[in-house]
Structure formats: C-alpha cells, structure tokens
Amino acid sequence: MQMESRVKSRIVRNSALSVLLYAFPVALMCATLALTGSHPWEHMQVVHQAVADAGGAWAWLHLDRYGLIVFTVALGIVEFAFGLYDEHWTKNERILDIACFILPKLLVGPAVAYFSLKILPVLMPGLHGVFAWVPFLWACLIIAVSDDLTQYWYHRLHHEVPWLWRFHRTHHSASYMGMAMASRQNLIYTFFFSQTYLTAILVFVGLGPAAVVVRTIKSIITTTAHSSIPWDRPFYKYRILSPLAWLLERVISTPATHHAHHAATADDGVGYYKGNFGNMFFLWDVLFGTAHISRQYPAVYGISHYEGDPWYSQLLWPILKSNVGGSELAADGPIVRADANEQGRDQSSPLMRACHTAKRERTCTLASESELS
C-alpha cells in the first residue's frame, strides 16, 4: 500500500515549518541574551561543577523515574476502584499492558543508559556539559519543543506511512482508555523512540536539570490524557471556564482530544484517529492542520477490525507473528487493513454495532458544547 500523494505533500510542507519550530526557542533565547547583555557562558566553570556534582547526564535523565511510577500506579488504582475498565481487560489484554509497562524499564532503560554513558562520549568527544550555561527556563523550553515535536513526528509517521503502522498498532488495539494502556506499545516501537535519544543528547551537552522537569510535566499530561478519568469535563461544562478551555485544548493534550485519536471509527464527528497526534502539546496538531476538537468522547475505542491478537505478537511483531487470520500482524496479513465501516461491513462487526448502539444511547460521550452552553 502506497502513501497518498496529498499526505506526502502535506508531510513535506509541515516538515519545513518544523525546522523553524525547532530553531525558535534557541533563536529567541539568543535574541533575549543579546538585548539584555547577559553572558552566562562566562561562568562555565561553576556550571560544569554543578553538572558533575549532579552525577552526569544519566542521573539527570532518570532522577524523576520513581515518582512517575508511583503517580501512574496510583492513577491506575483510582481507575480500577471506579470500575472504568469493566469487561474490557481480558487476560490477553492484561498480560500485554503489564508487559508493556515493565519491559521497557528493564530493557529500553539500560539501552538508553548505554547510549548516554558509552556511545555519546565517543560520538561527541569534549561536548559533555558544553551548553550547561543555558539558563534553566530557556533549557526547559528547548527540551520541551525538541522532545515533544520529535515525538509528534515519530507518532504521526507511524500513522501516515503504511509500512510503519504495524509497529504502532498495539497502542490502538485497546478497546478502552486508561493508565493500563498508556505505555502499551510494540517493544521495537518503544526501543526506537526518536525523542528519547534526542533528549539524551541534550542532557549530555548540559540540559539535564531541565530534562527532569520537562519529563515530569510531560508524563503527567500524557498519562492523564490517556486516562479514563475525564478531568477536562468541567472546563466544557461551565461557561465561565470557556475561555480557559479554548486555550487549554489547543495547547496541551486533553482526554477529549486524545481519546478522539483512539476512537474505533472516524465517521461520527467525534473520533479522529487520522489526526490528534500530539503527546504533551496539542499545539502541533493545530499548527499542522491535524487537529480535531469536538469536546466529546468516542463511544467505542480501539480498532474496528481487531480480533484479539495474542499479546506476544503485539509486543514483539515482526519477530513473533499473530495466529489470527487476516490480521495485520499475521504472517500473511495486509500492511494496513481497512476499517470495518470502510469495507461496508459495519453492521456485521460486533464492535461497530456496539459503537452505533452506544452513539444512539449517548452513554459514552460528553454532551456537545452547544448543548452545555
């Protein structure tokens, strides 16, 4: 299956804009320092000592790890306490979600550590801590833009480039939203997270303290955007919060905008799995024209043609293949399989019938903005 020409041309145009976005915080910092006459690089000796005392790049990159694990587990306990997974969390899905939560910490973490401590000193000799003079707030902005914009593109390309889709499919096969599936990814997809290695480089050259702060904020935003707890609901319900809601949903990912990305269908005006790619910042979708804001939640999540591929094939495709005939992860499966409704089989699909029923009953969606105002 070939990528559509219009998609290809849009990627090229958006890539050109991305170059400017990557350069923007650096250019703005340089302009500000020039206007104020500040020369923080003149105090490099003091700054280098602070970096050394902190334990180096690897220590900064993972200083926040345990706090985030505690936060994620606590959120999951709250979700389970309210029965938000219902019957969706079958044994197969449960094993997959737990494996995706644990294995990256055991396998990918050490790989990134090796990259930071062994490979980078060889590839970038003499550059350790060279930009440690960058003021903390500017470093936070540089890390936030470079890390999240890179992840936006990594995520988007796995949706728009056909042969990449199957590496990301695992994340979308869940028929539920919540903490349990936030880290649900094919292990190879996780291993090659481009933003992880870019951030490791920025930490190596001296932006470590900022990386800790940005990582913490980003993890909270992305985890709660995947959560089944609709924390953004009050912003749409009360008129007095409407201006704040308008700004919030265009800057960061919220449950409403990110849940739309995980919808099982895109033909109901709510679901939009062909866009809403942002992780921490939804702003990228707004700028690149891939945004869809409805202030509603999808009736049904997942992939319309998902038939429960074994957890091991979802975790380790293409090393391990699915035994489900016709699956995209099967040995003879298609690169991209059309959605049930696109094949004209929406009424024969149990998942799509459930979607239509839920939409009629409106039990799973938020009321629209017009109904609440």
C-alpha angles and dihedrals in degrees: 000000000000125000112254114257093232090054091049093051091048091052090053093050093046091048090059090053090048091061089060092046092053090050096043101084092044093049092046091050092050091049092049094049090048093050093047095042091234120157107184092165088071088075095054096129092061092044094050090052090053091052092049092049089053091061101253135274099317094052092053094046094055104028090105098046101103095046091054092049090053091048092049094048091047091052090050091052090053091050092050092046089060093045093240095154095052111171095337097090100080123173092263093050092043093054091047095050093047092047091050090050096049108031098061088056091051099040112017094041094060090044091056089045090055090048091051099043104033111020102038095054087056096044095042107030115185094010099099107126093353092137097039087116092072107116112255098244092047089048089053091053092047092049093045094051098041096044099044097039089052091051090048089058094043089052096042095049090054087060099041103037104070099212091052095053097085092060089059099035093093091069092056100043093080112105090206139052124230149100090291092068100034091097094033102131140136105267093234090052089053094045092057096045098150095203091057093062094041090053090047088056092050090049090050092055092051113280095109101122091052091049090059093054095043093046091052094049093044093049092052093049096046094043094050091044088059093043121109088227106098098216091165094060095096091056090062096039102057119060093212089063094048096101091050090047091052091054097039097052091050096049107040136023113266130187091258096053097039096042087057088060090057096049120129092226136031098196100082100071091250108067118070113170089156090070143008090091097156119122109187097355120046085184090090091062091049093050095044097042096246095114128115120180120185102146087227134106124235118255093224132021134206134039117325093222097041112131102179106278111204114272093240094057092049090049099044109022125173090028090054119031131210121254091213109109115237093014118139087236095052121106091251096028126130121262090237122008119209118247117260093250092049089055091052091246100109094118092051094051114089090210093053092045088054089050093053092046093049091049091053093049092041090213096136103040136077117241113261122261092254092054092052098046 
